[in-house]
């Protein structure tokens, strides 16, 4: 799968530092912030219903059946987000000329797009359905959504090597690491000749791990980003948001 990890990691770092700066500079006591904290947890709970493969760590654990894991894979396979992400990856790779063997122009972009789609779909099949089903592991990210920033960041990063087994206990992320190894090895079948080999494949595996860590950080801190953007958004934007359906804004519907 083609990636642009530098831009994504930079975005995460800037976003998290902005959150910390805004909270440190607010000068507000803890009590007045309580309602916004409750709203953040409401948003977080709703996000677990709308974001695939994300669940609350504090909620009672209910394992996924193999059929449910396969449905998650199908959801990813047909999701417009999957293809939009692949188009972005292909465009970014085209701009930097990576891999060079694909050439330029629309033909080169098409090859990069095909490689991006093939890589992400293969990784989803192995990492969401096949290996989690065979090894009885849960492919979801279990978010904390509360606690110190350092604790939550460490939790997100540690999920690259720690996963829940279907019995609810933490275990080594064998299914995730195997899915990376198999996907990056299979990519040698469609990568240009100069982009194959053990060393390059291992480098892509490290890139995939970095991408997972970034994804978990974004999932963990999405409620914080939403709360910050709502606080800083102009009044016109807030009025528009109030007219949108709750499912779009991440706000639970009123009873």
JOMOJO-V454510 format. One record per pair of residues at least 12 apart in sequence whose ideal C-beta (glycine too) atoms are under 6 Angstrom apart, sorted by the first residue. I is the first residue (numbers start at 1). J is the second residue. Records with the same first field share a line. If there is no record, write none. Layout:
# JOMOJO-V454510
I: J + J
This chain:
# JOMOJO-V454510
1: 116 + 119 + 120
2: 89 + 93 + 116
3: 207 + 211
4: 92
5: 207 + 210
8: 214
9: 214
12: 214 + 217
15: 225
19: 224 + 228
22: 228
40: 223 + 227
42: 252
43: 223 + 226 + 250
44: 145 + 223
46: 250 + 252
47: 250
52: 75
53: 139 + 140
54: 141 + 219
55: 140 + 142
57: 142 + 144
61: 168
63: 166
66: 133
69: 129 + 132 + 133
70: 129
72: 128
73: 124 + 125 + 128 + 129
76: 124
77: 121
86: 113 + 116 + 117
89: 116
90: 109 + 112 + 113 + 116
93: 112
94: 109 + 112
99: 192 + 195
101: 192 + 194
115: 190
119: 187
122: 183 + 186
123: 179 + 183
126: 179 + 182 + 183
127: 176 + 179
131: 175 + 178 + 179
132: 175
135: 174 + 175
136: 165 + 166
137: 163 + 165 + 175
138: 164
141: 159 + 216 + 219
143: 219 + 220
145: 223
152: 220
156: 216 + 217 + 220
157: 213
159: 216
160: 209 + 212 + 213
161: 173
180: 205 + 208
184: 201 + 204 + 205
226: 250
